[in-house]
Amino acid sequence: MPTFPDQPLYQKIKEDILRQIKDGQLLPGDKIPTEYQLMEKYGVSRITVSKALSELKSEGIITRFPHKGTFVTKSVLLPPLVRDTPIPSSHTAMPASMTEIACILPSITDSFSLSMVNGVQSVFPEDTYICHIFQSHNPTVENYLLQRCLELNISGIVLFPQDQPFFSNQLLAMQLQNYPLVLLDRYLPRLNTNYVIADNKAAGELCLRHLHKLGHQRIAFVTSTDRNTFSVKYRIEGIQETALSLNLPDYAVQLVEFLDKHKKFSYYQDLFLNLITQNRVTAFITAESSTCTYLYDLLTSLDIKVPGDVSLMSFDKPVCSSRNPDFFTHISQSEYLMGREAGTLLKNRIELYDINTYHRVITPTLHVHESTGSVCL
């Protein structure tokens, strides 16, 4: 056990940890020993250790995360990153005046994600910034891409994060080092960083109020993803809370989950026929635009007319080869605006050294078209 001059025990522990940080033995992002390990090391009670850690936390020296541990933090902005990693000889060196940033999304296969990327890029002049676009596909690849961006001294990242219950250690380390990072379209609980999201609860409310105004009393919500996915979860909450405020019965909103758009229509025909004929569903809300077009074709295969027999609406604008571009009623999340806002926050962080944390929530809008109509009695 280390020895100290006479002073309160908690103060001795605190100053020893500060010394390790000053000497470079503990760096920003490093995890410090657990309370039990510190009790063992210094031969003191848990109360003494807790007091030392509490003072370090209040001074911004450490940050404590549930289920993760206690980490050294840094309360000042790191200087802009400068590329010091050698560029392979097979590549042309980047001009010295150019700043590199990255935009990482789960996939870039639809108009929604492409529009967000265009929004991000619109903020950064092409003559001074290079924007790398990456698809993460899954949490493992996302973590790898984040690590590679740090290794290559990318100056900042706009991240559309993978939907998962806990954020990665890589993201935690980036927060502790005040790395320029902006989350797009979803935020991660307990990760205090900049984010830009759509108000998914408000979007759910817009959907239900529109259909209720048309006389629909039994509605099905259809999604191709897990209901606990960030956006889907809050859309459902918005729909259900609105149904409650309108005094609709519990059975007014039914959930259809994990619709596999790769399956043949015959796999789901009985399900949707029963929803309409037995459960008397008169309207469908789909969580994704691609799910909307699949469901429209599925209903057509059953000779069910939209909106003659049932109404159909979606989040984000569906594109269907058999219908005109403005056929579907949908919720717009203003994805280009979300991307532009995220890009602006990142640009201010890089150029103006703005270390404040901003949370931008974009209000969705309802676009009414032909696919929804009054209930047919």
N, C-alpha and C positions, 0 to 999 in steps of 0.2 A: 504494500500500500504506500502511495506517495506520502511524503511528510511535508508539512507546511508550518509557517510561523503561527503564533496564536491568532486565530480569527474564527468566526462562526464556520461550522463545518460545511454548510451549504455554500458559503462564499468561497471556500477552498475548492470545492468541486466546480463551481462556476468558473473561477479564474483558471483552473487547470484546463477546462474545455476551451476557454478563450485563448489560452496560450497555444494549444494544439492547432487552433484555427490560424492564429497569427504566424505560427512556424510553418504552416503549410502541411501539417500532418493530417488535418481535416480540411477538405476543400468544399466549396459550395456544391450541394447535391449529394455529398457523402452522408451516409447513415451513421448516426452515433449509437453507442451501445444502449441496450434496453435499460429500464429502471432496475431490473433485477441484477443485470451485469454491473451496473454502477454501484449498487448496494454491496455486491461482492467485492468489487475492486477497492472501494473506499471504506468498507466496514462500517456503514452507516445505515440508518433506517430509511424506509421508503419515503417518509415525510420529508426528510432532509434532502433526498435526491429530487423529489417533486418540486420543492421550493427552488432549488438551483435551476432546474429546467424551466420552471414557470418564469423566473426572472429573465433567463436567456430568450424565452419566447416573447415576453413583453417588450424586449429591446430589439426584436426583429432578427436575432442571431440564429434562431432555429425555428423550424416549423414542424408541427406534429400532425400526422394524418392517421385517422382510425384504420386499423388493420394493415397499415403500411410501416409505421415506425416514426422516428424522429430524425430530421435531416437538417444539415447545415444550410442556411439560406443566405441570400445576399440582397441587401436592401437598396443597392444602387444599380443603375443601369450599366450593363457591360458595354464597353465601347463597340462601335460597329465592327463586325467581323471582317477580317482581311484574309484573302485566300493565301494560305501558305502550303497547301498540299500540291505537290508537283503535278502538272497536267501531263498525261501520257504524250509521248513524242508524236504519236499518230494524229493528234488533234492540234488545231490552231489555237494559240493562246488567246484568252479572252482580253479584249481591250481594257486597259487599266481603269478607264472611267466607268465601266459597266458594273452594275450591282446585280447579283443573282438572287432570285427568290424562287420559291416552289409553291405549287398548288397541288395538294394531294386529295383525291376523291376516291370513294369505293369503286366507282366505274364511271366511264364517260361514254355512255352508249345511247343516251336519249337527249332530247332537246332541253330537258330540265337541267341536267348537269352541264351541258355545253353552254347554256345561257348563263349559268353561274360563273363558269370559267371566263366567258367573255366579259362579264361584269367585273371580275377581278382584274383582268388584263387591261380594261379600259382606263384604269387609274394610273398605270405605270407607262411612262413614255418609252417607246421602243428604242430610242437612241441612248437611253441611260440604264435600262433594265433588261435583263434576260429572265423570262419566266419559264421555269421547267414544269411540265404537267405530268403527273404520275397517277396511275390507278393502283389502289392498294389491295382490292379484292377481299382481303381478310385481315384480322388483327395482326397476324404474324408478319405479313408483308408490310402492313402499315408501320409496325415497330421498326422493321429493317429500313424502310425508306426514311423515317425520321432520323435514325442513327446515321445513315449515309449522308443526309443533308448536313448534319452537324460535322461529320468528318470532312466534308468538302467545303465547309465554311459558307454554306448558303446563308444569306443575311436575314431571312425571315420566311415564315411558312403560313399559308392559309390552308387549314386542314378541315375537310369534311370527314369527321371521325367515324370509324367503325362503331356500330352500335354494340356495346358490351357493358356488363354491370359495373366493372371497375376500370379506371384508366390505368395505362401501363406505367411501369417504372420510368420508361423513357420520357413520357410526357411530364411525369412528376419532376424529373431532373431538369427538364427544360424550364418548367415554372420556377424552380428554385434558383436557376441561373438567370432569370428574367430574360429568357430568349424571346425574340419577337415572334409571337404566335397568335393567330386569330382562328377560332373555331367557326365553322360555317354550317348552318342548317341544323345543328344540334349542339347542346352543351353537355359537359360531363360533370355530374354532381361532385362537389367538394374540390373540383379543380378550378381555382380562381384565376381565370384568364379571360381575355377578350372573346366575345362571341357575337354572331349575328344569326338570328333565327326568325322563322315565321311564327306568328301566334296561332299554333295549331288548335288550341281550344276554341279560339274565336272562329277559326275556319269550320270546325265541327258544328258550332252554333249556327253559322250562316247556312250550312247544308240543311240542317233539320228545320230551321225556321222557314226556309224557302219551300220545302216539301210540305210542311204542315200548312202553310198558307194556301197551297194548292189542294188541300183536303186529304193528304195522305196520313193515315193513322197507323199503318204497319209498314215498317221499313227494315231492310236488311243492309248491314254494313259488310262489305266483302273486301278481304285483303289477301295478298299473296305472301305476306310476311307475318312474323310473330306479332301478336297484339301488344307485346311489351316493347317492341321497337319504339324508339324515342318519339317519332312523329305520329305513328299509329296510335300509341298509347294516349297521347293528348288529344288527338282527333276523336277517339272514342269517348274520352271523358267529356269533351265539349258537346258531343251528341247526346250522351246520356244525361248530363246535367241540364241540358236544354229541354229534353223530353220530360224530366222531372218538373221543371219550372212551368211547363205547359200542361201539367197534370195528366200526362199520357201514362197508361199502365205499363208495368214492367215488361210485358211481352211486346210492347210497341216497337222496340228496336232489337233485332236479332243479329248475332255475329256469325259470319261465315269466314273461317280462317284457313290459311295455308292453301288457297286455291292455286293449284299447279298449272300454270299456263302452257306447259309442255304436254299435258295430257290431252287425249282426244276429247271432243265435246261429249261423246257418249258416256264418258266416265262421270260427268256431272249432270247429265240431263234429268235424271230422276230427282236429284236433290233440288234443283231449281224449279222443276215442275211442281214438286210438293210444296215448296215455299210459296208458290203463287196460288195453287189450287186449294191446298189444305190450310196453310198458315195465313192465307189471304194477304201476302205481301204485295204491295202495289208500287213500291219504289225501291231502288237499289242505289247505295252510295258506295263507290269503290275508292280504296285508299291510294291506288296508283293508276296513272293514265293507261298503262299497258294492260292492267287488269280490266279496265273499263272496256277497251276495244275487244279483249277476249270474251268478256261477258256479253257484249253486244252481239258478237258473232254466234255465241252459244245460244242466246235467246232467239236469234234469227233461225237457227237450226231447229228450234222447237216451234217455229211459226208464231212466236210471240212478238208482237209489234211494239216498237219503242217510238213515240210515247203512247201509241194507241191503247196498248194493254197494260204496260208498266212504264214508269219513268226511270231514267238512268242518269246519274251524274257522277262527277269524278273530282279528285284532287289533281291539279295540274291539267293542262290541255291535252286531251287525247288526239292522236292522229290515226284515222281509220281510212284505209284505202277505198272502202265501199261507201263512205259518206263524205260530204263536203267538210272543209276544215272547221267550219263554225257550227257544226251540228250539236255538239255535246255541251250541255250546261256543266260548268266546272268552277272550281276555286283556283284563283291565281295566287301563288305565293310571292309573286314579284321576284322571281329567282335572279334576274339580272340585277335588280336593285340590291338584293342580298349580297351578291358577289361584289358589286361596286362598293357597298358599305364596308365589307370585310377588307377589300383592297385598300380603301382609304385609311382604315384603322392601322393596317400594317405599314402603309407608307408613312403615316404620321409617327409611328413608333421608330421607324428606321431613320427618317430625315429630321424629325423634330425632337427625337428622344423623349417622346411622350410616354411615361411609364404608368400613367393612370390606367385603370381597368374599366372598360366600357362594355355594356350589355345592350345591344340593339335588337329590338323586337319589331319586326315588320308586320303591319296590319294586312291581312289577306283581303281579296276582293272577290265578289260573286259575279260570274259572267253567265247570264241566262240565255240559253239558246233553245233549239228545237227538241232536245231529248227529254225534257221534263214538261209535264202538262197536268191538268186537273185530273182528279180521280174519275175513272169511267165507271158509272154506276150500272 
